[in-house]
Amino acid sequence: MNALGAGGLECKLLRRAQANFGSGLDCLAEIQGAKVENEIHVLDPARFSRDDIGDSIAGRRRAPCNNTIVAARNWYIWVINPDYAPQVAKALKGVVLRGRGVKAEPPS
């Protein structure tokens, strides 16, 4: 959330979770007047390799999830409304990885 704020997207905390794989939280940002929920996952690089992190991201992008993910360093974000993923990626200096079979639709 701090990285999003530093990148110009304030994100209000909705939920926080701690698990054996790392930590996660859900937050709500306002982008172009729309409320956009984001699910942030952080994987501990001391426990998980780059391949592990990549496998975790890949699992979210394929069926049945088909999530659009913004990836940056050892964490990734599922932008619930994928149309706003480019703005989240820009704020984080990350990359947008579209879900398999998901087409980009620019917000109107």
Residue, then its C-alpha position, 0 to 999 in steps of 0.5 A: m500500500n505504501a508503494l501504491g501511495a508513493g506512486g500516486l495511488e492511495c489505497k485504503l486497507l480493507r483486509r489483511a492476512q498472514a499465511n505460511f507463504g507470505s502475507g497479503l492484503d486487500c485495498l481500495a483505490e480510486i482510479q479515474g473516479a472508479k473504486v478499484e479493489n486490489e488484492i496484494h500478495v507478498l512472497d518472502p524472498a528468503r523462502f521462495s525463489r524467483d521461480d516459485i514467485g513466477d509459478s504463483i503468478a502463473g497459477r493466478r493467470r490461468a484457468p479457472c482464475n484468469n486473473t490480470i496481475v501486476a507484478a513487481r519484485n517479490w509481490y504481485i497484485w490482482v487488480i479486480n477490475p483489469d481495465y485499471a491494471p495499467q494505472v496500478a502498474k505505472a504507480l508501482k513501476g511493475v508490469v501488467l500480465r493479462g489473464r489467459g483469454v482476457k482482452a484489454e478494454p480501456p476504461s471510458 
